[in-house]
Amino acid sequence: MHEPIDQRSKRCVRVLLVDDDPLVRGGLRIMLGGTPDIEVVGEATDGAEVSGLVDRCAPDVVLMDIQMPVMDGLAATEELRRRERAPEVIVLTTFHVDKHVLRALRAGAAGFLLKDTPPAEIVSTVRKVAAGEPVLSPAVTQQLIAHVAEARVEERRDRARSQLNHLNEREHEVAIAVGAGKANAEIATALYLSLPTVKAHISRILNKLGLNNRVQIALLVHDAGLFDERD
């Protein structure tokens, strides 16, 4: 296990690597370590090590492999995202569309990366997630929803619509815009709102619905079938 390293700058994005393959961790460490605004603060070989390392290293972002021997990345993500002030999680996978990826996103992961993603895109995604920016395009979200067969679709739709009924009219409009993959600036323009107002609405939506990021808002909107109705 790689020990935490001294913090170089408070402006650096602090990253924890979680993967049982030393070659994958080594490649990510070299790639991210060569970026001046990103700092690899620790490594884990299994999901069971994550909680303790998060306490010690205080990462902003965790790059989490899905398949690991003792505790897989799904369980580790679910455990991690239940914490207060939890770091953001980016899931590492070898599949474009997979039921495990969708489960991780529902648990609160901010996005996912294929292990063969070009280095520049990995760096960009880490930066975006750390900044709270959306990292899943509408096309990717639709692909996940369309290709992952799930039971009790009607039950999930009814439950999602019931949750969204807790929102007022403006929050409902903002939630649908998030489901459409719009960035905050695009939502502000479309709904004639200021950027701070959009951010405030999103914060209230997360609090009201017990969610922890905009990806979960988007998935809820898709579960409710509202994005399709707007097309």
N, C-alpha and C positions, 0 to 999 in steps of 0.2 A: 504494500500500500504506500502510496506517495504521501509524505507528510505535508501538512500545510506549509506554505512559504510566506515570507514576510510580505505585507501589503506594500506595493510600490506606489500606489496613488489611490486616493479616495475616489477619483473619477473613473478608475478601472472597473470594468464589469467582472465580477468575481464568479468563476465557473468551477463547478465540481463535475468530474468525469466519472460515470458509472458504467462499466462494461467488463465482462469477465475475459475478454480477449485483449491480451497485452499489446498486440499489434494495433488494434483499433485505438486503444488509449494512447499509445505512443504517437500515432499519427495525429490524433486530435491535439495532444499536448504540444507537439512541434508546431502545428498549424496555428493554434490559438496563442501559444506562447510567443510567437513572432509578431503578434499584433500589439501595438503599443497601448491600446485602450482596453485590452482584455487580459485577465490574469487567471491562470489555472491554479486554484488554491488547494486542490486535493483530488485524490482518486479513490474509487472503491471498485472492488471486484465482484460485489454482489449487493442486491437490494437491502439485505439485512444490515449492511454497514452504513447505509445512507443517513439514517437519523442521527447517529452519533457524530458523523462527519459534518453534517449540517450545523450541529451545535458548536463544533470546534472551529469550522472554517467560515461560517456565515456567508455562503455563496449567494449571489443574486440569481444565478441560473444553474440548473442541473441538467446535464446531457445524460439521458437515461436509456440504457439498452432495455429492450423488452424481455428477451430470453436470457435468464441467468439461473444458476443451479439451485440455490437455497431459497431466496425470495426473489421472484421475478420483478421486472420493472413496473408491471401493472399494480401489484400489491404495494410496492414501494412508493409509487406515485400517489395512490389513494391514501396511504398513510401520511405521506409528506404534505399533501394539499389540505389535510384536515388541521394542520398546525396553524397557529396564529403567525402572521407575518411569514408565511411559507415562501421559499424561493420559487421562481418560475421553473417549469419543467418542460424540456424539449425531448420528445421520445425519439430514440434512434431505432430504425427498422430497416429490414431488407425488402419490404413489400410496399408497393404504392398504395394499395387499398387492402385493409386487413381489419377483421373484427376487433383485434387487440388494440389497434391504433384508435379506433372509435371509442373503445372502452376507456383508454387512457385520456382521450380528449374530454369525455364525459366526467372523468374523475378530476379534471382541472388542468391537464397539460395544456400549455399554450400553443403547441404545434408539434409537428414531427418532421424529421429529416431522414432521408434515405442514407444509408452508410456510404453510398458511392456519390453523394452530392458533391459538386465542385467546391473546393475550399472557400472561394470568395462568397459563395451562397451560404455556407455554414456560418462564416463570420458575420455576414449581413443578418442572418436570422437570429443569432445570439444577441446582436446589438438591438434589433427590433424588439425582441421579447423583453430584454432588460428595460427598454424604454416604454413598454406597455403598448406597443403598436401591434396591429393585426398582422398575422403571418400566414393565415390561410385564405387563399383567394376564393371567391364564390365557386369557381369551377372545381377546385379541390374539395370544398365542402359538399357540393352536389354529388361529386363522384363517390365520396365516402358514403353518403346517405343512400345513393342509388345502388351501390354494389354490395353493401353489407346487409344480408337478409336477417331480419330480426322477427322474433315471434311477438304477438300481442301488439301489432302496429296500432290498431284502433285504441287500445288501452293507453298506449304511450301518447297518442295524439290527444286523447281526452285529458290526460293528466297534464300535458304541456299547456293546453288551452286553459285549463283551470288555474295553473300557475300564472300565466300571462294576464289573467283577469284581475290580478292584484295590482296591475299597473294602471295609472291614469292614461288618458288619451295620448298626451304628448310622449310619455314614456313608452307607450305601445308603439308609436311611430318610430321612435329612436331604436327600439328593439328590433323592429322589422328591418330598418336600415342597416343595423349591425348584421342581421342575418343575411342581408344582400351583399355583405363583404365590403361595405363602404367604410372608409377611414373617417376620423372625426371631422376633418375639414370638409369632406364631401357631404356628410350628414348636416353640418352647419349650413352649407350652401343650399341643400335641397329643402331643408325645413325652415330656412330663414332664422337661424339661431346663431348666437355667438359661440365661438369655440369653447370658452369656459362653461357656457350653459350646457352644451352637448356633454362635456366631461362630467358635469354635475348630474345630469340625467342618467348617464351610464353608471355612475357611482350609486345612485339611488336604486336603479334597476338591480344591480348586483346585491345590494343590501336587502331589498324587498324579497328577492327570489332565493336568497341564500346561495348565490353563485360567487365564483371567485375570479372569473375573467370573461372577456367578451366572446371567446370561443364557445363557452358554455351557453351564452345568450344566443349565439348563432345556431347552435345545435337544438336549443329549445324551440326557436322559431321554426326550424325545419321539421322538428317532431310534430309541431302543431299544424303543419301544412300551410302556414301563412305565407311563406316565401313563394311557394308555388302559386298561391292564389293571386299574388301581386304580379306575376309574369304574364 
